Amino acid sequence: MIVYYDGGCPLCSREIRVMRRLDRHRRLSFLDVTRHDVGDMDRDALLRQFHVRGTDGQTVSGAAAFAAVWRELPALNWLGRLATTRPVAAVLEWAYRGFLRLRPRLQRVVRRLEREGEGV
């Protein structure tokens, strides 16, 4: 499974670090779309929201992409399965879309905190 992520986003980079630690069986391949060729994928779409491409070649985005990743991680497999049930999937997608609206502001806050932390 290929996990496409925005390496310029401090929130995304932190999430990817967690995923890498949890990926004990090395089932995931991580591709920073700000630094690497994305082939036939739409770079702007990949930067707007989270995407993964499964081994079957199917690409999913949003909360469904998180659920797909979680199913590959032994520690979160149960959450990935739960996240595919109809009511839970809908709530997660709604919450993710809300997060996307807040993401630019949250990125600014995290960047500012990181800069302040470097000065200490």
Secondary structure, 3 states (H helix, E strand, C coil): CEEEECCCCHHHHHHHHHHHHHCCCCCCEEEECCCCCCCCCCHHHHHHCCEEECCCCCEEECHHHHHHHHHHCHHHHHHHHHCCCHHHHHHHHHHHHHHHHHHHHHHHHHHHHHHHHHCC
